[in-house]
Amino acid sequence: MAIEEDLSQWEIASTGKMISYGFGYVFVNYLLLYGLANLLYFYEVEMGLPAIYILIAGVIFALWNMVNDPLLGFLTDKPVKWTKKYGLRAPWVIICTPLVLIFFYLIWVPPQGEGAMVMFLWFIIMTCAFDTFFSIYNDHMYGGYTNQFPSEYERRRSFAIATIIMFVVITAMVVISALIIQFGNPASFASWAIVMIILLAIYSIIIFPGIRESEEMKQMFVTAYEKADRASFFATLKVALKNKNFRVSLAGYTIQVTAQTIYLASMPFMLKDVYGVPFAMNTLLALLGTIAALCSIPFWYNYSRKHGFKKTYYVTYILQGLLYLPFLPSSAFSPFIKILKLFN
């Protein structure tokens, strides 16, 4: 039975706003999944940084990434003088956009000829700086979604639109990347980063109208904050972790992103070392994945309409996990094999 809502008195967000906001998901998901996917390969193979340094840097980056999301979200999720005027979330997105793009570029132009320690420190500083501003951006882009689209109908429709945009646009970006990046040519990674930055900057212009907050929304944030119990960060974290749904969602999201990250980080090694083909072959994988995803959108849109978000989430989550299993023998562990050899 389909889930119905009374929307007769509701001001439904326009399709244009949904499209505009959908490009925010392109910005986030490209950088989250594909932006740093080649990082391990680039620093180990192209830059020659010893694997032990990459292992230590990766651990430091992972720890910072774990801490900064909730901490920065907590610190910025409160009205101040200028956010009361311009909005709680949109200003943070606008401020962080150029900073994210600048540090993204700097990641791919490490100093050469200065020794492994200098490159190691560059790796840590630039990735952590990038993730700092990306976390603020991500927190407020995702955090503003339910306010911009309050009804289930709006969320279902807007996310269907965003999903189509993501698959089409991100696939195009992956294809372009595959045509620019060349194994054995470190400079090609910097060239790729510049092209991606230009595209993401263009998307940001499209995003800004979608994240604009109405006067009613601005006032709602201020009023809600003034009435709320202003607990400390750790007290808030404690309350959040007591919520079973939050714990399950957090664990599920962490496992999902980890699996995707391992798979994508393995791809350059698979293409070069296992299949012996140029990086451009990544185009074929991207196109096949997009065709399959686009064909499935109508089914999942109707499935979520009939069964609701909760059931759709856990069904797709389980299916996604099962479909990762065939990749485990050949790809999931390939980035770590060389690191493990250090201890043999």
VENGIKA-V180876 format. One line per field, one symbol per residue. ss: DSSP state (@ for helix, = for strand, . for the rest). psi: psi as a letter, one per 20 degrees, with the letter a starting at -180 (. if undefined). burial: I if it has 24 or more other C-alpha atoms within 12 Angstrom, else O. A space follows every 10 residues. Layout:
# VENGIKA-V180876
ss=???
psi=???
burial=???
This chain:
# VENGIKA-V180876
ss=.......... ....@@@@@@ @@@@@@@@@@ @@@@@...@@ @@@@@@.... @@@@@@@@@@ @@@@@@@@@@ @@@@@@.... @@@@@@...@ @@@@@@@@@@ @@@@@@@... .....@@@@@ @@@@@@@@@@ @@@@@@@@@@ @@@.@@@@.. .@@@@@@@@@ @@@@@@@@@@ @@@@@@@@@@ .....@@@@@ @@@@@@@@@@ @@@@@@@@@@ @...@@@@@@ @@@@@@@... ..@@@@@@@@ @@.@@@@@@@ @@@@@@@@@@ @@@@@@@@@@ @@@@....@@ @@@@@@@@@@ @@@@@@@@@@ @@@@@@@@@@ @@@@@@@@@@ @@@@@@@@@@ @@.@@@@@@@ @...
psi=pqpqqojhjp npqqhghggg hhhhhggghg hghhgjhjgg gghgghikpq hhghgghhgg gggghhghgh ghgghilqpa ghhhgiqhgg hhggghghgg hghgghhjlq pqjjrhgghg hggggghhgg hghhgggggh ghhighhhnh qhggggghhg ghgggggggh ghhhggghig pppjnhhhhh ggggghgggh hghhhhhghh ipprhhgghg ggghghiqon rrghgghggg iioghggggg gggggghggg ggghhhghhg gghghkqrhi ihgggggggg ggghhigggh ghghhhirhg hgghghgggg ghihghighh hhihhighgh hhj.
burial=OOOOOOOOOO OOIOOOIIII IIIIIIIIII IIIIIIIIII IIIIIIIIII IIIIIOIIOO IOOIIOOIII OIIIOIIIIO OOIIOIIIII IIIIOIIIII IIIIIIIIII OOOOOOOOII IIIIIIIIII IIIIIIIIII IIIIIOIIIO IIIIIIIIII IIIIIIIIII IIIIIIIIOI IIIOOIOOII IIIIIIIOII IOIIOIIIII IIIOOOIIOO IIOOOOOOOO OOOOOOOOOO OOOOOOOOOO OOOOOIOOII IIIIIIIIII IOOOOOOIII IIIOOIIOOI OOOIOOIOOI IOOIIOOOIO OOOOOOIOOO OOOOOOOOOO IIIIIIOOOO OOOO
